């Protein structure tokens, strides 16, 4: 189990702001899960297509996102 730290919450918020600019806001739980993975250089494996929007927003902010959609 991984617990989020302050850095994860801040990144999730930054991504949400970019998603709002893209007119594609997402659930904060998904953003926090993505932020935890990004900050720890982990791959996100999911069937949830919304993570593709999160990846796009994070990459616009110059973060590297490893995403595998099933």
N, C-alpha and C positions, 0 to 999 in steps of 0.2 A: 504494500500500500504506500502511495506517495501523497504526502500532504502538501498543499500549495503554500508557497511563501509569498511575501509581499511582491516580489519581482513578478510572480505569475499573475497576480491580480492586476498589476500595472500593465503588463503586456496584454492581457485579456481586454482591458479597457481601451488601450490604444488600437487594438484590432477592431473593437466595436465601433470606435469613432470612424475608422476607415470604412467599415461596412455601412455605416450610416451615410457616408459620402457616396457610397455605391448604391444606396437605397436598398440594401439587403441586410438589415439587422438580424442578428442571430441570438439564440438562447444563451444566456451567460454561462450556464453549465457546460455547454459545448465549447465556448470560448476559453473557459478556464482549463478544460481538459486539453485543448490544443496548446494553450500557453505553457502548461506543464510539460508537454511533449517537446515543444520548440526549445524551451529553456534547458532541457536535458538531452537534446539532440536524439530524441527517440522517434520512431515511426508511428504514425497514427494509422490503424487498420480499422476500417468501418464500412458499413453499407449506407451510411447517412450521407446523401449527396450534398447536404448543407456544408459539410467540411470542405468541399471544393471552393465554396465562396470564402470560407475562412482562410484557406490556403492562398487564394488570390489576394485577399486584403493584406495578409501578413507579408506576402512577397512584395507587394507595393511599398511596404514599410521596410524592405530590405532584410527580412528574416527568411531563413531557409526552412522550408517545411517538407518533411518526408510524409507523404500521404499515399496510402494504398486503398483504393475503393474496391470493394468486392462486388 
